[in-house]
Amino acid sequence: MEKKIQLSRNDIKSNYSGNDYYDLIIIGAGISGLSTALMWQKNTEGKKTLIIEKNNYPGGYCTAYKKGDYIFETTQLFPDIIEMMEYLGINIKLKRYENDFMRRIVVNGNEVAEYKIPAGVKNFTAYLKATFPQDADRIDSLINYQVSLFSQVRKLKVIPTLKDTLLTPLKAPRVIANLNRTFSGLLDKFKITNPRLREVMETFTSFSGVPSDRASGIYATGAMLSSMTRCFRPYGYFDEFPATMAKLFQDRGGEIKLNSLVEKIIAESGKVTGIKLSDNNIIKADTVITTTDPMVALRKLVGDEHLPSKYIERLKKIVMSTSSINIALGLDDKIDLAAMDLDYPYNVVSTGLGTSEKLFDGFLAGDNAFSDDCFHAAVICPSLTTGAKNTITIRCTPFAINSWMEWRNNDPEKYKAEKERWGDFFINIAEKYFVPGLSKHIVVKDIATPATYSRYSGSPTGSLYDMASIVTQFGPKRLPFKTPVENLYQPKFAHGLYGSMMNGVQMVDMLLDRKFNNGDSLFNPRSK
Ligand SMILES: Cc1cc2nc3c(=O)[nH]c(=O)nc-3n(C[C@H](O)[C@H](O)[C@H](O)COP(=O)(O)OP(=O)(O)OC[C@H]3O[C@@H](n4cnc5c(N)ncnc54)[C@H](O)[C@@H]3O)c2cc1C
């Protein structure tokens, strides 16, 4: 029997009491804002806390929506955030992907190679060694090194005392040694030169739209090990996750004001005093946390006049991450998706080595570099888990915002034509490599463009993953949580669901002088 269509996000209503002062205001009810709010609530008492969200639902990028008889979602993969969910009491039913983490197809001309990347580091290592026996020793050395590197990340303090800073080279020498190393630099270090093996390894950087010759080696290692160790998706739709968080926050005394755009972050004499909404209402606060696009938050909502010129120069140099085209398809019930071997967190197809670099260069040039000989796309099949009507999502990254917003606002015909063009392009790819006969079964088609992401998130670049996780913006080189405006914070440790929850952990730890997480870089609360 088909599942009932209902969205949890619609159950969350504003409960703003009309007060004009709060201890803490959080701008944005995405996963970063909601995690910060819940971690804060759990570790403080009697604080008046308000989340302000411009959309009429919580969740930001982590969401689901209805179109016709279908529910579509942004369909993120949940890396290992279980400990944090349990700590906060977020109880939603999750499906764990026990066997394979990814079905991966690489196309080199007429040659099509297929890999099933197993979950779990041991299984992955064994699989790689069996697939590339001539590289077995190098694979062992690389992965052992990566595991050790990641375990040293655990020893880092993100809120360090002087003693911590002095001890870091002793406790985490591999982290220090790799701070400026890219992921391809890491592969080079272990003499991984076999192009077929590199293609498989580079999967872990290209799914956040960054090529391995620019991605931080530490970051990619963390993403690889944390997502393949335990990865999940909800049995329900993706909006259930933020809706459950929002409900917990409200039940525990927090307030949420939906449908409310923050137009100004008010700074007086170098200190934050509150925010101004687009309806001109002012709400005061001792502390303000912004989880929105960092360029907008600082340069537009605060304003350059309140920022030191050095900081403005730093902001100007930041590379925001890429945007995407997402094609959500509702299919008829004649197609048997269950028979097509699609039940993986991601089914990924791309052309061979060098593809991510070319695509990223296209993005940096302000457009995209997709062609018949150069592509990368992920195909996800949510209905295999939700049990609802057949759906397929095709995710295509990287795209730049280019003229998408301009077309959407001023040239609807062109906007529609471009959407259809790219829709057809990627549907063909999905049909060829994963879903035979796909185009014959499409009932509803919904294409999200960089303009869609920009509108929903408030990021002018429609960036999916905040600041790009390139090596020059990693660790100490990333924008710090503390802004130049006193008591205004911007938790931007990392992107993704795991990264966004860690934003909350580290933010609250900073506000509470390490009394919550002991200044640690990973989740390690003092009291469970
Ligand atoms: C299609 C897609 C696929 C993804 N896939 C994955 C994946 O597989 N795995 C993974 O881990 N991550 C994935 N991500 C990334 C992940 O979803 C994001 O990193 C994460 O959800 C970001 O949360 P956030 O709270 O930091 O930001 P956002 O979700 O952008 O939330 C910010 C919130 O602030 C609000 N806001 C903005 N400006 C204002 C303002 N002026 N006033 C009031 N409110 C404002 C916005 O409306 C929004 O709700 C994906 C993202 C997308 C879009």
The ligand as a Tripos MOL2 file, in Angstrom:
@<TRIPOS>MOLECULE
LIG
   53    58     1     0     0
SMALL
NO_CHARGES

@<TRIPOS>ATOM
      1 C1         20.4560   19.2720   -2.7800 C.3       1 LIG1
      2 C2         21.3680   19.1990   -1.5940 C.ar      1 LIG1
      3 C3         22.0260   18.0090   -1.3100 C.ar      1 LIG1
      4 C4         22.8610   17.9030   -0.2200 C.ar      1 LIG1
      5 N1         23.4290   16.6950    0.0840 N.ar      1 LIG1
      6 C5         24.0660   16.5060    1.2600 C.ar      1 LIG1
      7 C6         24.4510   15.2180    1.7220 C.ar      1 LIG1
      8 O1         24.2350   14.2120    1.0600 O.2       1 LIG1
      9 N2         25.0320   15.0870    2.9360 N.ar      1 LIG1
     10 C7         25.2370   16.1680    3.7280 C.ar      1 LIG1
     11 O2         25.7450   15.9970    4.8430 O.2       1 LIG1
     12 N3         24.8930   17.4270    3.3180 N.ar      1 LIG1
     13 C8         24.3110   17.6170    2.1220 C.ar      1 LIG1
     14 N4         23.9150   18.8700    1.7190 N.ar      1 LIG1
     15 C9         24.3300   20.0370    2.5180 C.3       1 LIG1
     16 C10        23.5090   20.2190    3.7790 C.3       1 LIG1
     17 O3         22.1460   20.0810    3.4970 O.3       1 LIG1
     18 C11        23.7960   21.6200    4.3090 C.3       1 LIG1
     19 O4         25.1920   21.7580    4.5360 O.3       1 LIG1
     20 C12        23.0890   21.9100    5.6250 C.3       1 LIG1
     21 O5         21.7280   21.5340    5.5730 O.3       1 LIG1
     22 C13        23.2450   23.4150    5.8920 C.3       1 LIG1
     23 O6         22.5540   23.7810    7.0470 O.3       1 LIG1
     24 P1         22.6760   25.2660    7.5970 P.3       1 LIG1
     25 O7         21.7470   25.3770    8.7200 O.co2     1 LIG1
     26 O8         24.0970   25.5920    7.8460 O.co2     1 LIG1
     27 O9         22.2580   26.1950    6.3740 O.3       1 LIG1
     28 P2         20.8510   26.3350    5.6250 P.3       1 LIG1
     29 O10        20.1990   25.0250    5.4690 O.co2     1 LIG1
     30 O11        21.1230   27.1480    4.4130 O.co2     1 LIG1
     31 O12        19.9740   27.1800    6.6620 O.3       1 LIG1
     32 C14        20.0700   28.5680    6.7770 C.3       1 LIG1
     33 C15        18.6820   29.0960    7.0930 C.3       1 LIG1
     34 O13        18.7640   30.5000    7.2720 O.3       1 LIG1
     35 C16        17.6160   31.0810    6.6970 C.3       1 LIG1
     36 N5         17.9360   32.4800    6.3680 N.ar      1 LIG1
     37 C17        18.8210   32.9260    5.4430 C.ar      1 LIG1
     38 N6         18.8700   34.2620    5.4380 N.ar      1 LIG1
     39 C18        18.0020   34.6860    6.3910 C.ar      1 LIG1
     40 C19        17.6140   35.9570    6.8710 C.ar      1 LIG1
     41 N7         18.1540   37.0830    6.3890 N.pl3     1 LIG1
     42 N8         16.6620   36.0300    7.8390 N.ar      1 LIG1
     43 C20        16.1160   34.8990    8.3600 C.ar      1 LIG1
     44 N9         16.4630   33.6580    7.9480 N.ar      1 LIG1
     45 C21        17.4050   33.5570    6.9810 C.ar      1 LIG1
     46 C22        17.3520   30.2460    5.4620 C.3       1 LIG1
     47 O14        16.0310   30.3770    5.0060 O.3       1 LIG1
     48 C23        17.6790   28.8380    5.9760 C.3       1 LIG1
     49 O15        16.5460   28.2020    6.4850 O.3       1 LIG1
     50 C24        23.0770   19.0190    0.6030 C.ar      1 LIG1
     51 C25        22.4240   20.2370    0.3100 C.ar      1 LIG1
     52 C26        21.5650   20.3140   -0.7610 C.ar      1 LIG1
     53 C27        20.8410   21.6020   -1.0240 C.3       1 LIG1
@<TRIPOS>BOND
     1     1     2 1
     2     2     3 ar
     3     2    52 ar
     4     3     4 ar
     5     4     5 ar
     6     4    50 ar
     7     5     6 ar
     8     6     7 ar
     9     6    13 1
    10     7     8 2
    11     7     9 ar
    12     9    10 ar
    13    10    11 2
    14    10    12 ar
    15    12    13 ar
    16    13    14 ar
    17    14    15 1
    18    14    50 ar
    19    15    16 1
    20    16    17 1
    21    16    18 1
    22    18    19 1
    23    18    20 1
    24    20    21 1
    25    20    22 1
    26    22    23 1
    27    23    24 1
    28    24    25 2
    29    24    26 1
    30    24    27 1
    31    27    28 1
    32    28    29 2
    33    28    30 1
    34    28    31 1
    35    31    32 1
    36    32    33 1
    37    33    34 1
    38    33    48 1
    39    34    35 1
    40    35    36 1
    41    35    46 1
    42    36    37 ar
    43    36    45 ar
    44    37    38 ar
    45    38    39 ar
    46    39    40 ar
    47    39    45 ar
    48    40    41 1
    49    40    42 ar
    50    42    43 ar
    51    43    44 ar
    52    44    45 ar
    53    46    47 1
    54    46    48 1
    55    48    49 1
    56    50    51 ar
    57    51    52 ar
    58    52    53 1
@<TRIPOS>SUBSTRUCTURE
     1 LIG1         1 GROUP 0 **** ****
